[in-house]
Amino acid sequence: MNGLSIFKIIILLFVVISGWVVLSGKTRVADPHANFRNAFAGSSTSSNDYATAMFKVLNAYSGWSNVNYVMNNVRNPVRTLKIAGPLGLGICAVLYLLANEEIDNSGVTVAALFFGNVFGTVAERALSVIVALSALGNVITVTFAASRVNQELAKEGIPLPFGNKFWASNWPTGKSPLPGLIIHLIPSVSAGRSSSWRSI
């Protein structure tokens, strides 16, 4: 997960620095300042659109709550969270604001258009791999957090099949909540199988 996080930060820095290079006028982009002319022309005046945008932003940053589920895996959790929380959120907010990856009216992300215009079609296709790796990082984080929550539910005595002692354990490694992951896996596989059966 650390590797995927570092990869995402490097990609965001790459996009930000590439944007600055494009603005300098030293690339094949014909008019790099076109987006700054009448930047707010045609903007919505409806408060509903701004409220919807705010919910989309909050949803985009919702992964930060997952850190609270795994604080028992962190050394000196209170001090670490006080430093890492604001620092990590601040770094991500600045990088995403600079990268400005929003959805265009055409349904194509601005990042895909940017990669296509600046680096060509091969880079535009490579962006799909980058987005997939980013999504994989999110899936891994949410899955680990959910398995930790399941483990804590078993420790609290919530009735689970085959007794709670096994589900509350860190079997077999002593470090990760594999039994909690199995609890998470059962409904996930069931839901996946039922939806795939419906599509047949």
N, C-alpha and C positions, 0 to 999 in steps of 0.2 A: 504494500500500500504506500510505503514511503517512496518507492521508485515511481509509482504512478503520480503521486503528488508532485514530486520534483519535475517529472515530465510535463505535467500540466502548467507548472509555473514557467518552465523554460519556453513552452509553446506560446504562452501569453506574452512573455517578454519579447519573443521573436515577432509576434504580431504588432506589439506596440512599437518596437524599434523599426520594423518594416514600414509602419505608418509614418513615422517621422522621416524616414528616407524618402518615401513617396512625396511627402509635403515639401521636401527640399528641392524637388523638381529634377532629380537625377535618375529617374527611371523612365520606362516607356509609357507611363500614364500621361496622356495628352494634357489634361487640365486637372492637376492635383488639388486645386482649391475650389473646384466646382461645388462641392458639398457645403462650403461655407457661405456661398451666396444665397441669400434668402433662406437661411437654414430652417426657420420656423414657418415658412409659407405653407399654408394648407394644414396647419396643426389643428387638432381638435379643440373645441371650446367646451366640450361636455365633461362634467365632473365624473360621469360614469366611466369614461375612457381612462381617466387618470387613476381612479380607484381600482379599475381592473389591472392597470399597469403596476400599481403598488402591490397587489396580491401576487402578480407574476414574479415580481422582484423578491418578495418575501418567500415564495415557493422556491425560487432559485437558490436562496441562501439557507433553506431549511435543513440542509445536511449538517449544519453546525451544531444542531441539538444532539446529534448522535454521540458526540464526545462525552456527554453527560452519562451515557449508558455504560461506558467502559472506564470510568475514572478509577476503579480498583486495579486496573492494569498499569496505572501511571504512578511513577515515583513522585512523592510530594505533590499530590493532586491539587490542593488548594493554591499553592504558589504557582504551579505550572499553568493551571487554568487562568489565573489572574494575568499572567504574562502572555501565554499563547493565544488565548481567546481574542482579546482586542488586537494583538499584533497580526494574527492570521486573518481575522476578518478585515482589518484595515488594508493589509497587503492585497487580499483578493478583491476588495471593493475598488481599490485604486487601479489594479490591473484590468479588471473587467470594464471599468469606466473608460480607461484609455483604449482598450481594445474595441469597445462599443459594439458588442455582438448582439444586435437586436434583429428581430424578424422584419424583413421588408414586405411590402404589400404583395409582392409576387410569390411569397412563401419560401423564397430562397434566403438563407441567412446572409447577412452582410459579410460575414467572414468568408463564405464560399465565393461571393462576388469579388471580394478583395483578393483572395488567393488566385482566382481565375484571371483577373485583370493585371495583377502584378507579376505573378509567377507562371501563369499558363494553365492549361487544362489538366496537366499531370498533377500539379500541386493542388488543384481544386478537388481532384479525386482523392488525393492523399489526405485531404481534410476529413474525409469520411472515416478513415482509419483513426485519425486523431480524436474525432468525436466519439467513436466506438470505445477507444481506450479510456476516455474520460468517463463515459457511462459505466464501463467495467469497474472503475475505481469507486463509483457511487454504489454499485450493486454489492461489491465486496464489503464496503463500509456498513451499509444498511443490514446486510446479512449477518455480519459479526455482531452488530449492536442488537439485532433481534435475538440472536442466540444467547447473548448475555442476559437480555431481559427474560427469556424463557428460563434460564438457569436460576435467576433470582426469584422468579415465581415459584419454582420448585423448592427453593430454600425457604420461602415464606409459608410453604405448606399447601399451596393451591393443588387440589387433587389432580394427578396426572396418571395415565395408565402405567402399570408395573411398578408403582411406588415412586416416591420423590427422591429417595437417596441417590439412585443412579442419575436421574435428570439434573440433580443439583451438583453433581461431581464435575471434575475437570479431567475425566477419563479420556483417553489413555495417556496423554502427555503430562498432565498435571498443570498445564498452563492455559490451554484454550478450552472453551466450553463446547466440546464436540456433541455431548448429549443434547444440549440446548439447540445446536445446529440441526440435529436430527428432528427435533420437535418442529423446527421451522421448515425443514425439508418436506415433511409429510403433507401438510396442506398445500405447499407450493407445487409439489409433483401432482397431487390430486387435482388441483385447479388447472394445471397445465395439461394434464391428460384429458380432463373433461372438456376443455375448450378445443383441444385438437380433435377429439372425437366428434364434436359438433361441426367442425369445419369439413369433415370427410363426407 
